Amino acid sequence: MTYYSLGFGTAPILGRIGKRQSWAALDKAYTSGIRHFDTARSYGWGEAEELLGNFLSQYPRESYTLVSKCGILPSRRSPLKSFAKAIGRPIYHLLPASRHLVKQIAANSFQPTHTYDVETLRFSFEQSLKALRTDFLDVLLLHNYEPERPGLEAVVTWFQQMQKLGKIRRYGFSIEGDLLAGLQHLHQGGLLEGSVIQTPMCLQLFTLPQHLHHVSFFVHSPFRFLQNFRELNPTYEADTIALFAQLLATLNQTITCEVVIASMFTSDHIQANCRVPVLAGQILPETVAAFRNDVIDVLI
């Protein structure tokens, strides 16, 4: 079975997750039926796309959906940074108490560059295609779109040029901040039509105004959202997979949610997640309505 509503997120690849475990997880995901792969030029400090491209080159290009992002450039590679990553990764996994410190050091040492400069984006995009070993992307997203940053119209014009050339099939925006504010800004500028919005799972997805119901979403980080819900409502009687299935069913019945993206790097996690689309399809509408109301009551 192929799971089109479940996507594989590659943000941890060659960051906190090493090459061998990353490859094994990608292999398990693909053979389990996952066909949506989400990456970015900045992931793995510029190295995740290459590993993903090498993995996916084993399979027909039309057999999977490939999404990447531009607008955040990774810091330049160097032997020192490779050494720091190699040392930091085992510390991160073996000493949980050190994780905050490791993340802080990484943030200070591997600062990415944010840009809307079209020529810089063009070069970044060509680097992505090369690393991913493909002639086109199914979707290209503007990474961490910021309404206040100037130059958005020029970026969209370039996106449309790449679409006409067949280098991307669709384009859109990754919104990590206030979802409603970002959507309203894009709507007012006439930039939402035909675009895709990628966003973390958040309560605003359940309470969008009517004029935004046509927007197509890629939703990521569902487990962070569910963890927050469970912490605020610890007596809720459902295990994590049952909660995930209810969340997926609710998204599918509330908004135009094309895919839910999760980072999953163990065989058990991937196997469990692959059960979710099937379970979600079996959930009754009244159960969905009750879960949606519970989430709103707890998190609003």
Backbone as numpy.savetxt, mean C-alpha at the origin, in Angstrom:
# Nx Ny Nz CAx CAy CAz Cx Cy Cz
-7.16 -20.73 -6.56 -8.01 -19.54 -6.56 -7.12 -18.29 -6.56
-7.55 -17.27 -7.32 -6.81 -16.01 -7.37 -7.55 -14.97 -6.53
-6.80 -14.25 -5.68 -7.40 -13.30 -4.76 -7.12 -11.89 -5.24
-8.06 -11.35 -6.04 -7.87 -10.02 -6.57 -8.13 -8.92 -5.55
-8.87 -9.24 -4.48 -9.20 -8.21 -3.49 -8.18 -8.16 -2.36
-7.13 -8.97 -2.45 -6.08 -8.98 -1.43 -4.74 -8.70 -2.10
-4.03 -7.68 -1.60 -2.77 -7.29 -2.19 -1.60 -7.48 -1.24
-0.42 -7.62 -1.82 0.81 -7.82 -1.05 1.56 -6.50 -1.00
1.80 -5.99 0.22 2.53 -4.75 0.41 4.01 -5.00 0.65
4.86 -4.31 -0.10 6.30 -4.59 -0.06 7.09 -3.56 0.74
6.42 -2.69 1.50 7.16 -1.65 2.22 8.28 -2.18 3.12
8.11 -3.35 3.79 9.20 -3.83 4.67 10.36 -4.50 3.93
10.20 -4.79 2.63 11.23 -5.54 1.91 12.56 -4.79 1.90
13.63 -5.50 2.27 14.99 -4.98 2.33 15.10 -3.76 3.24
14.12 -3.66 4.16 14.21 -2.72 5.27 14.34 -3.59 6.51
13.21 -3.81 7.19 13.25 -4.70 8.36 13.18 -6.18 7.98
12.83 -6.48 6.70 12.76 -7.87 6.23 13.87 -8.11 5.22
14.67 -9.15 5.44 15.80 -9.43 4.57 15.40 -10.07 3.24
16.40 -10.27 2.37 16.16 -10.75 1.02 15.55 -12.15 1.00
16.11 -13.08 1.78 15.63 -14.46 1.74 14.19 -14.56 2.20
13.85 -13.91 3.31 12.48 -13.97 3.81 11.52 -13.24 2.87
11.98 -12.16 2.28 11.15 -11.42 1.33 10.80 -12.28 0.13
11.81 -12.94 -0.43 11.59 -13.79 -1.61 10.63 -14.93 -1.27
10.83 -15.56 -0.12 9.98 -16.66 0.29 8.53 -16.20 0.47
8.35 -15.02 1.03 6.99 -14.49 1.23 6.33 -14.17 -0.11
7.07 -13.57 -1.02 6.52 -13.29 -2.35 6.11 -14.58 -3.05
6.95 -15.59 -2.94 6.66 -16.88 -3.56 5.39 -17.49 -2.97
5.28 -17.45 -1.64 4.10 -18.01 -0.99 2.85 -17.23 -1.38
2.97 -15.92 -1.46 1.82 -15.08 -1.82 1.35 -15.39 -3.24
2.29 -15.46 -4.17 1.90 -15.69 -5.57 1.30 -17.08 -5.75
1.94 -18.08 -5.19 1.43 -19.45 -5.35 0.12 -19.65 -4.59
-0.18 -18.77 -3.62 -1.44 -18.84 -2.89 -2.57 -18.11 -3.62
-2.22 -17.39 -4.69 -3.25 -16.73 -5.48 -3.29 -15.23 -5.41
-2.38 -14.61 -4.67 -2.35 -13.15 -4.58 -1.72 -12.60 -5.86
-2.38 -11.62 -6.47 -1.94 -11.10 -7.76 -1.77 -9.59 -7.80
-1.93 -8.92 -6.68 -1.74 -7.47 -6.63 -0.51 -7.18 -5.78
0.48 -6.50 -6.36 1.73 -6.22 -5.66 1.95 -4.71 -5.64
2.15 -4.19 -4.43 2.29 -2.75 -4.22 3.71 -2.44 -3.76
4.35 -1.50 -4.44 5.72 -1.12 -4.07 5.89 0.38 -4.27
7.11 0.86 -4.13 7.42 2.28 -4.32 8.91 2.44 -4.55
9.25 3.53 -5.21 10.66 3.81 -5.50 11.47 3.90 -4.21
10.86 4.37 -3.13 11.59 4.60 -1.89 11.65 3.38 -0.98
10.89 2.34 -1.26 10.85 1.19 -0.34 12.19 0.46 -0.33
12.55 -0.04 0.86 13.83 -0.72 1.00 14.99 0.21 0.72
14.76 1.53 0.95 15.75 2.55 0.62 16.24 2.40 -0.82
15.27 2.17 -1.71 15.55 2.12 -3.14 15.84 0.74 -3.70
15.71 -0.31 -2.89 16.10 -1.65 -3.35 14.92 -2.63 -3.48
13.77 -2.29 -2.93 12.64 -3.23 -2.93 12.12 -3.51 -4.33
12.06 -2.48 -5.18 11.53 -2.68 -6.53 12.35 -3.71 -7.31
13.66 -3.67 -7.16 14.50 -4.59 -7.90 14.25 -6.04 -7.49
14.12 -6.28 -6.19 13.84 -7.64 -5.74 12.48 -8.10 -6.23
11.48 -7.23 -6.14 10.14 -7.58 -6.62 10.16 -7.83 -8.12
10.87 -7.00 -8.87 10.95 -7.19 -10.32 11.62 -8.51 -10.69
12.67 -8.86 -9.98 13.33 -10.14 -10.24 12.39 -11.30 -9.95
11.63 -11.19 -8.87 10.69 -12.26 -8.54 9.59 -12.38 -9.59
8.96 -11.27 -9.93 7.82 -11.32 -10.84 8.21 -11.65 -12.28
9.49 -11.50 -12.62 9.92 -11.82 -13.99 9.75 -13.30 -14.33
9.48 -14.13 -13.34 9.24 -15.56 -13.58 7.85 -15.82 -14.18
6.98 -14.81 -14.09 5.57 -15.04 -14.42 5.12 -14.11 -15.55
4.07 -14.51 -16.29 3.55 -13.65 -17.36 3.12 -12.29 -16.81
3.47 -11.23 -17.54 3.19 -9.87 -17.05 1.70 -9.63 -16.85
0.86 -10.23 -17.66 -0.58 -9.99 -17.53 -1.20 -10.79 -16.39
-0.40 -11.59 -15.68 -0.97 -12.43 -14.62 -1.05 -11.70 -13.28
-0.52 -10.49 -13.19 -0.53 -9.77 -11.92 -0.70 -8.28 -12.15
-1.10 -7.59 -11.10 -1.23 -6.13 -11.10 -0.05 -5.53 -10.34
0.61 -4.58 -10.97 1.82 -3.99 -10.39 1.62 -2.49 -10.18
1.77 -2.08 -8.93 1.58 -0.68 -8.55 2.88 -0.15 -7.94
3.32 1.02 -8.39 4.45 1.67 -7.74 4.13 3.15 -7.56
5.06 3.86 -6.93 4.82 5.25 -6.58 6.04 6.10 -6.92
5.77 7.37 -7.17 6.84 8.34 -7.38 6.55 9.55 -6.50
7.56 10.35 -6.28 7.38 11.55 -5.47 8.19 11.53 -4.19
8.61 10.34 -3.76 9.56 10.23 -2.65 10.76 9.46 -3.17
11.90 10.10 -3.19 13.12 9.49 -3.71 13.93 8.89 -2.58
14.47 7.70 -2.77 15.30 7.10 -1.72 16.64 7.81 -1.61
17.26 7.67 -0.45 18.62 8.16 -0.31 19.55 7.30 -1.15
20.69 7.84 -1.51 21.62 7.11 -2.38 22.21 5.90 -1.66
22.43 4.85 -2.45 23.03 3.65 -1.89 24.50 3.89 -1.59
24.98 3.19 -0.56 26.40 3.24 -0.24 26.75 2.00 0.57
28.02 1.56 0.56 28.41 0.41 1.39 28.09 0.61 2.86
28.23 1.85 3.35 27.96 2.13 4.76 26.48 1.90 5.08
25.61 2.34 4.19 24.17 2.17 4.42 23.78 0.71 4.34
24.37 -0.03 3.41 24.10 -1.46 3.32 24.54 -2.17 4.59
25.69 -1.77 5.12 26.18 -2.35 6.37 25.23 -2.02 7.53
24.78 -0.77 7.58 23.88 -0.35 8.65 22.57 -1.13 8.60
22.05 -1.37 7.40 20.83 -2.15 7.26 21.05 -3.58 7.74
22.16 -4.16 7.35 22.45 -5.55 7.71 22.60 -5.71 9.22
23.17 -4.72 9.89 23.35 -4.77 11.34 22.03 -4.48 12.05
21.29 -3.50 11.55 20.06 -3.07 12.22 18.95 -4.09 12.16
18.88 -4.88 11.08 17.78 -5.83 10.91 17.71 -6.89 12.00
18.83 -7.59 12.32 18.73 -8.59 13.40 18.47 -7.97 14.76
18.99 -6.77 15.00 18.71 -6.09 16.27 17.23 -5.81 16.38
16.62 -5.38 15.29 15.19 -5.07 15.28 14.36 -6.29 15.66
14.74 -7.46 15.13 13.95 -8.67 15.36 14.26 -9.33 16.70
15.50 -9.29 17.14 15.89 -10.01 18.35 15.62 -9.22 19.63
15.63 -7.91 19.54 15.45 -7.07 20.72 14.28 -6.12 20.51
13.07 -6.57 20.82 11.89 -5.73 20.60 11.98 -4.36 21.25
12.62 -4.28 22.40 12.72 -3.01 23.11 13.55 -1.98 22.34
14.37 -2.47 21.40 15.25 -1.57 20.65 14.61 -1.04 19.38
13.41 -1.47 19.05 12.82 -1.16 17.75 12.61 0.33 17.55
12.18 1.01 18.59 11.98 2.46 18.45 13.30 3.15 18.12
14.39 2.73 18.79 15.69 3.33 18.54 16.17 3.03 17.13
15.99 1.78 16.67 16.40 1.40 15.31 15.66 2.23 14.28
14.34 2.40 14.48 13.55 3.20 13.55 14.01 4.65 13.55
14.35 5.17 14.72 14.79 6.56 14.81 16.13 6.76 14.11
17.05 5.83 14.29 18.34 5.91 13.62 18.15 5.81 12.11
17.28 4.88 11.67 17.02 4.72 10.24 16.42 5.99 9.64
15.48 6.59 10.37 14.85 7.81 9.89 15.86 8.94 9.73
16.82 9.00 10.64 17.84 10.06 10.58 18.92 9.77 9.53
19.14 8.48 9.25 20.24 8.10 8.37 19.84 7.94 6.91
18.57 7.66 6.66 18.12 7.34 5.31 17.01 8.30 4.88
17.22 9.57 5.08 16.17 10.54 4.78 15.86 10.57 3.28
14.60 10.31 2.90 14.22 10.41 1.50 13.97 11.87 1.10
13.82 12.11 -0.20 13.54 13.43 -0.72 12.14 13.45 -1.32
11.33 14.44 -0.93 9.99 14.60 -1.47 10.04 15.61 -2.61
9.37 15.30 -3.73 9.40 16.22 -4.86 8.18 16.06 -5.75
7.76 17.18 -6.36 6.74 17.17 -7.42 7.35 17.61 -8.75
8.67 17.77 -8.79 9.34 18.20 -10.01 9.18 17.12 -11.08
8.58 17.48 -12.21 8.21 16.48 -13.22 9.42 15.78 -13.80
10.49 16.50 -14.07 11.67 15.84 -14.64 12.28 14.84 -13.66
12.26 15.19 -12.39 12.75 14.26 -11.36 11.83 13.05 -11.27
10.52 13.28 -11.34 9.56 12.18 -11.31 9.73 11.27 -12.53
9.99 11.89 -13.68 10.18 11.11 -14.91 11.39 10.17 -14.77
12.48 10.70 -14.24 13.67 9.87 -14.05 13.39 8.76 -13.04
12.70 9.10 -11.94 12.35 8.11 -10.93 11.49 7.01 -11.53
10.52 7.39 -12.35 9.63 6.43 -12.99 10.39 5.48 -13.91
11.29 6.02 -14.69 12.09 5.17 -15.59 12.96 4.20 -14.78
13.48 4.66 -13.65 14.24 3.78 -12.77 13.35 2.67 -12.21
12.11 3.01 -11.90 11.17 2.00 -11.41 10.91 0.94 -12.46
10.64 1.36 -13.70 10.38 0.40 -14.77 11.57 -0.53 -14.97
12.77 0.04 -14.93 13.98 -0.77 -15.10 14.13 -1.78 -13.96
13.96 -1.31 -12.73 14.11 -2.19 -11.57 13.05 -3.28 -11.56
11.83 -2.93 -11.96 10.72 -3.88 -11.94 10.68 -4.76 -13.18
11.57 -4.50 -14.12 11.71 -5.32 -15.33 10.40 -5.40 -16.10
9.82 -4.23 -16.34 8.55 -4.16 -17.05 8.54 -2.92 -17.94
7.66 -2.92 -18.95 7.51 -1.77 -19.82 6.41 -0.83 -19.37
5.59 -1.28 -18.42 4.48 -0.45 -17.97 4.09 -0.82 -16.55
3.39 0.11 -15.89 2.80 -0.14 -14.59 1.28 -0.15 -14.74
0.63 -0.99 -13.98 -0.83 -0.96 -13.97 -1.33 0.32 -13.32
-0.65 0.74 -12.26 -1.01 2.00 -11.59 0.27 2.68 -11.11
0.35 3.99 -11.35 1.43 4.82 -10.79 0.77 5.84 -9.87
1.23 5.88 -8.62 0.67 6.77 -7.62 1.67 7.87 -7.26
1.14 9.05 -6.99 1.96 10.11 -6.40 2.06 9.82 -4.91
3.27 9.61 -4.44 3.51 9.10 -3.09 3.30 10.21 -2.06
2.48 9.92 -1.03 2.22 10.87 0.06 1.83 12.25 -0.48
0.81 12.26 -1.31 0.27 13.50 -1.88 -0.02 14.52 -0.78
0.41 15.76 -1.00 0.22 16.84 -0.04 -0.49 18.00 -0.74
-1.71 18.33 -0.32 -2.47 19.39 -0.99 -1.74 20.73 -1.06
-0.95 21.04 -0.03 -0.32 22.36 0.02 0.93 22.46 -0.86
1.42 21.36 -1.38 2.66 21.40 -2.17 2.35 21.87 -3.59
3.02 22.90 -4.11 2.74 23.39 -5.47 3.24 22.42 -6.53
2.60 22.48 -7.70 3.06 21.69 -8.85 2.19 20.49 -9.16
1.07 20.32 -8.47 0.24 19.13 -8.65 -0.32 19.04 -10.07
-0.76 20.15 -10.62 -1.37 20.12 -11.96 -0.37 19.63 -13.00
0.89 20.05 -12.87 1.92 19.59 -13.81 2.16 18.10 -13.68
2.10 17.59 -12.45 2.27 16.15 -12.21 1.15 15.37 -12.89
-0.09 15.84 -12.73 -1.23 15.15 -13.34 -1.14 15.19 -14.87
-0.72 16.31 -15.42 -0.53 16.39 -16.88 0.49 15.36 -17.34
1.57 15.21 -16.60 2.59 14.20 -16.94 2.03 12.79 -16.79
1.27 12.53 -15.72 0.61 11.23 -15.57 -0.21 10.90 -16.82
-0.98 11.86 -17.28 -1.86 11.64 -18.43 -1.06 11.38 -19.70
0.09 12.04 -19.83 0.98 11.77 -20.96 1.50 10.34 -20.91
1.92 9.89 -19.73 2.41 8.52 -19.58 1.29 7.51 -19.87
0.08 7.86 -19.50 -1.06 6.99 -19.77 -1.31 6.86 -21.28
-1.25 7.97 -21.99 -1.45 7.95 -23.45 -0.35 7.16 -24.15
0.85 7.19 -23.60 1.97 6.45 -24.18 1.93 4.97 -23.84
1.03 4.57 -22.96 0.91 3.17 -22.57 1.90 2.74 -21.50
2.58 3.71 -20.88 3.54 3.36 -19.83 2.88 3.13 -18.48
1.70 3.69 -18.32 0.88 3.38 -17.15 -0.55 3.19 -17.63
-1.27 2.31 -16.98 -2.67 2.11 -17.33 -3.58 3.06 -16.56
-3.22 3.34 -15.31 -3.99 4.25 -14.47 -3.01 5.03 -13.59
-3.51 6.09 -12.99 -2.70 6.87 -12.06 -3.56 7.29 -10.88
-2.89 7.76 -9.85 -3.64 8.19 -8.68 -2.75 8.80 -7.62
-3.25 8.82 -6.40 -2.61 9.55 -5.32 -2.62 8.72 -4.04
-1.49 8.68 -3.38 -1.38 8.07 -2.06 -1.59 9.15 -1.02
-2.65 9.01 -0.21 -2.98 10.01 0.81 -2.73 9.40 2.17
-1.74 9.89 2.89 -1.40 9.36 4.21 -1.88 10.27 5.33
-2.26 11.50 5.00 -2.74 12.44 6.02 -4.26 12.39 6.11
-4.87 13.57 6.24 -6.32 13.68 6.36 -6.97 13.28 5.03
-7.63 12.13 5.03 -8.20 11.60 3.78 -9.25 12.52 3.20
-10.19 12.97 4.01 -11.27 13.80 3.49 -10.75 15.12 2.93
-9.80 15.73 3.63 -9.23 17.00 3.14 -8.52 16.79 1.81
-7.78 15.68 1.69 -7.10 15.39 0.43 -8.07 15.15 -0.70
-9.12 14.39 -0.43 -10.13 14.11 -1.47 -10.85 15.38 -1.90
-11.19 16.22 -0.93 -11.90 17.45 -1.26 -11.02 18.36 -2.13
-9.74 18.43 -1.82 -8.82 19.25 -2.61 -8.72 18.73 -4.05
-8.60 17.43 -4.20 -8.54 16.83 -5.54 -9.86 17.03 -6.29
-10.97 16.87 -5.58 -12.29 17.05 -6.18 -12.48 18.48 -6.68
-12.11 19.44 -5.85 -12.27 20.85 -6.22 -11.40 21.22 -7.41
-10.26 20.55 -7.55 -9.37 20.80 -8.67 -9.71 19.99 -9.91
-10.77 19.19 -9.85 -11.15 18.37 -10.99 -10.18 17.24 -11.28
-9.46 16.77 -10.25 -8.39 15.79 -10.46 -8.76 14.38 -9.99
-9.96 14.21 -9.44 -10.34 12.89 -8.94 -10.83 11.96 -10.04
-11.44 12.51 -11.04 -12.07 11.69 -12.08 -11.05 10.76 -12.74
-11.33 9.47 -12.69 -10.46 8.48 -13.32 -9.24 8.09 -12.52
-9.04 8.70 -11.34 -7.85 8.40 -10.56 -8.15 7.36 -9.50
-7.08 6.80 -8.93 -7.16 5.84 -7.84 -6.59 6.50 -6.58
-7.21 6.24 -5.45 -6.72 6.77 -4.18 -6.25 5.60 -3.31
-4.99 5.67 -2.87 -4.48 4.68 -1.92 -4.36 5.35 -0.56
-4.88 4.68 0.46 -4.93 5.28 1.79 -4.87 4.21 2.85
-4.36 4.54 4.05 -4.46 3.58 5.15 -5.93 3.37 5.51
-6.25 2.21 6.03 -7.59 1.96 6.53 -7.87 2.97 7.64
-9.01 3.67 7.52 -9.36 4.69 8.51 -10.88 4.82 8.59
-11.35 5.42 9.65 -12.78 5.56 9.88 -13.44 6.41 8.79
-12.71 7.37 8.22 -13.30 8.26 7.22 -13.82 7.49 6.00
-13.28 6.30 5.74 -13.77 5.50 4.62 -15.20 5.06 4.82
-15.64 4.98 6.08 -17.01 4.58 6.37 -18.00 5.75 6.40
-17.47 6.97 6.33 -18.33 8.14 6.52 -18.14 9.19 5.42
-17.77 8.75 4.23 -17.53 9.69 3.14 -18.84 10.34 2.68
-18.78 11.63 2.31 -19.97 12.27 1.75 -20.35 11.65 0.40
-21.60 11.81 0.03 -22.15 11.15 -1.15 -21.37 11.45 -2.42
-20.90 12.69 -2.59 -20.25 13.07 -3.84 -18.87 12.42 -4.01
-18.40 11.68 -2.97 -17.11 10.99 -3.08 -17.27 9.47 -3.14
-18.49 9.00 -3.25 -18.72 7.55 -3.25 -18.24 6.87 -4.52
-18.00 7.63 -5.59 -17.55 7.02 -6.85 -16.05 6.76 -6.87
-15.31 7.27 -5.88 -13.85 7.18 -5.88 -13.42 5.72 -5.71
-12.40 5.32 -6.49 -11.83 3.97 -6.38 -10.68 3.99 -5.39
-10.70 3.03 -4.45 -9.70 3.01 -3.38 -8.87 1.73 -3.40
-7.57 1.90 -3.09 -6.71 0.83 -2.62 -6.48 1.14 -1.13
-6.81 0.21 -0.27 -6.72 0.44 1.17 -5.60 -0.41 1.75
-4.73 0.19 2.55 -3.63 -0.57 3.16 -3.67 -0.47 4.68
-2.82 -1.26 5.33 -2.66 -1.29 6.78 -3.96 -1.63 7.53
-4.65 -2.70 7.12 -5.90 -3.05 7.82 -5.67 -3.52 9.25
-4.53 -4.18 9.52 -4.33 -4.75 10.85 -4.01 -3.68 11.89
-3.39 -2.60 11.47 -3.17 -1.48 12.40 -4.52 -0.91 12.84
-5.44 -0.78 11.89 -6.77 -0.28 12.18 -7.52 -1.23 13.11
-7.45 -2.54 12.80 -8.15 -3.53 13.62 -7.55 -3.63 15.02
-6.24 -3.46 15.13 -5.61 -3.47 16.45 -6.13 -2.31 17.30
-6.25 -1.14 16.68 -6.78 0.02 17.40 -8.22 -0.24 17.83
-9.02 -0.81 16.95 -10.41 -1.13 17.28 -10.49 -2.11 18.44
-9.65 -3.15 18.40 -9.69 -4.15 19.46 -9.21 -3.59 20.80
-8.20 -2.73 20.77 -7.71 -2.12 22.01 -8.78 -1.26 22.67
-9.61 -0.60 21.85 -10.67 0.25 22.38 -11.93 -0.53 22.71
-12.01 -1.75 22.19 -13.18 -2.59 22.42 -12.74 -4.03 22.66
-12.04 -4.29 23.78 -11.39 -5.59 23.99 -12.35 -6.76 24.16
-13.62 -6.50 24.39 -14.57 -7.59 24.60 -15.23 -8.05 23.29
-14.85 -7.42 22.18 -15.46 -7.79 20.90 -15.14 -9.25 20.57
-16.17 -10.05 20.30 -16.00 -11.50 20.16 -15.74 -11.90 18.71
-14.50 -11.77 18.30 -14.09 -12.22 16.96 -12.58 -12.29 16.94
-12.03 -13.33 16.30 -10.58 -13.39 16.19 -10.12 -12.47 15.05
-8.81 -12.36 14.88 -8.27 -11.38 13.92 -8.74 -11.65 12.50
-8.75 -12.91 12.08 -9.16 -13.23 10.72 -10.64 -12.95 10.51
-11.46 -13.28 11.50 -12.89 -12.98 11.40 -13.12 -11.47 11.31
-12.35 -10.71 12.11 -12.44 -9.25 12.05 -12.02 -8.72 10.68
-10.95 -9.28 10.15 -10.46 -8.86 8.84 -11.52 -9.13 7.77
-12.17 -10.29 7.85 -13.22 -10.64 6.89 -14.39 -9.66 7.00
-14.77 -9.31 8.22 -15.86 -8.35 8.40 -15.47 -6.98 7.85
-14.21 -6.60 8.07 -13.72 -5.33 7.55 -13.75 -5.31 6.03
-13.27 -6.38 5.40 -13.24 -6.45 3.94 -14.66 -6.41 3.37
-15.57 -7.17 3.98 -16.96 -7.17 3.53 -17.58 -5.79 3.66
-17.28 -5.10 4.76 -17.83 -3.77 5.00 -17.29 -2.77 3.99
-15.99 -2.83 3.70 -15.41 -1.95 2.69 -16.06 -2.18 1.33
-16.23 -3.45 0.97 -16.80 -3.79 -0.34 -18.23 -3.31 -0.49
-18.96 -3.18 0.63 -20.34 -2.75 0.58 -20.54 -1.27 0.89
-19.43 -0.58 1.24 -19.54 0.82 1.63 -18.92 1.75 0.59
-17.78 1.37 0.05 -17.06 2.19 -0.92 -16.65 1.32 -2.11
-16.03 1.94 -3.11 -15.45 1.18 -4.22 -14.02 0.81 -3.83
-13.89 -0.29 -3.13 -12.59 -0.76 -2.65 -12.10 -1.87 -3.58
-11.08 -1.58 -4.37 -10.59 -2.55 -5.33 -9.68 -3.60 -4.69
-8.94 -3.19 -3.69 -7.99 -4.12 -3.08 -7.65 -3.64 -1.67
-7.42 -4.60 -0.78 -6.89 -4.30 0.55 -5.48 -4.87 0.62
-4.51 -4.03 0.93 -3.10 -4.39 0.88 -2.57 -4.63 2.28
-1.91 -5.78 2.46 -1.32 -6.11 3.76 0.12 -6.53 3.56
0.98 -6.18 4.49 2.35 -6.68 4.50 2.35 -7.98 5.30
2.75 -9.07 4.66 2.64 -10.40 5.29 3.86 -11.22 4.91
4.65 -11.59 5.90 5.95 -12.18 5.60 6.18 -13.53 6.27
5.11 -14.17 6.74 5.23 -15.55 7.19 4.19 -16.38 6.45
4.49 -17.66 6.29 3.59 -18.54 5.56 2.22 -18.61 6.23
2.20 -18.69 7.56 0.94 -18.78 8.28 0.08 -17.53 8.09
0.74 -16.37 8.12 0.01 -15.11 7.93 -0.59 -15.05 6.54
0.17 -15.43 5.53 -0.33 -15.40 4.16 -1.48 -16.38 3.98
-1.33 -17.60 4.51 -2.40 -18.59 4.41 -3.68 -18.11 5.09
-3.53 -17.52 6.26 -4.70 -17.01 6.98 -5.38 -15.89 6.20
-4.58 -14.96 5.67 -5.14 -13.84 4.93 -5.85 -14.29 3.66
-5.34 -15.35 3.04 -5.95 -15.82 1.80 -7.33 -16.43 2.03
-7.66 -16.74 3.27 -9.01 -17.22 3.58 -10.00 -16.06 3.64
-9.50 -14.86 3.84 -10.36 -13.73 4.16 -11.32 -13.35 3.03
-10.88 -13.23 1.75 -11.85 -12.87 0.71 -13.01 -13.85 0.60
-12.72 -15.13 0.79 -13.79 -16.13 0.75 -14.74 -15.94 1.92
-14.20 -15.76 3.12 -15.03 -15.55 4.30 -15.85 -14.27 4.17
-15.24 -13.22 3.62 -15.94 -11.95 3.47 -17.15 -12.09 2.56
-17.02 -12.92 1.52 -18.13 -13.12 0.60 -19.30 -13.86 1.21
-19.10 -14.48 2.36 -20.16 -15.24 3.02 -20.87 -14.45 4.13
-20.39 -13.23 4.39 -20.95 -12.43 5.48 -22.24 -11.75 5.01
-23.29 -11.85 5.81 -24.59 -11.31 5.47 -24.61 -9.78 5.60
-25.43 -9.10 4.82 -25.51 -7.63 4.88 -25.81 -7.09 6.26
-26.67 -7.79 7.02 -27.00 -7.30 8.36 -25.80 -7.39 9.31
-24.94 -8.38 9.08 -23.71 -8.49 9.88 -22.75 -7.36 9.54
-22.68 -7.03 8.26 -21.85 -5.92 7.81 -22.33 -4.61 8.45
-23.63 -4.39 8.43 -24.19 -3.15 8.99 -23.89 -3.05 10.48
-24.01 -4.17 11.20 -23.73 -4.16 12.63 -22.27 -3.87 12.91
-21.36 -4.48 12.14 -19.93 -4.25 12.33 -19.58 -2.79 12.04
-20.13 -2.26 10.96 -19.87 -0.87 10.60 -20.32 0.07 11.73
-21.49 -0.17 12.29 -21.98 0.65 13.39 -21.09 0.52 14.62
-20.63 -0.71 14.90 -19.74 -0.94 16.04 -18.44 -0.16 15.89
-17.87 -0.21 14.68 -16.61 0.50 14.43 -16.79 1.99 14.60
-17.87 2.53 14.04 -18.12 3.97 14.15 -18.33 4.37 15.61
-19.10 3.58 16.34 -19.37 3.90 17.75 -18.09 3.90 18.58
-17.18 2.95 18.29 -15.97 2.83 19.10 -14.93 3.86 18.73
-14.77 4.15 17.43 -13.64 4.95 16.98 -13.97 6.42 16.72
-15.23 6.77 16.67 -15.56 8.15 16.31 -15.17 9.12 17.44
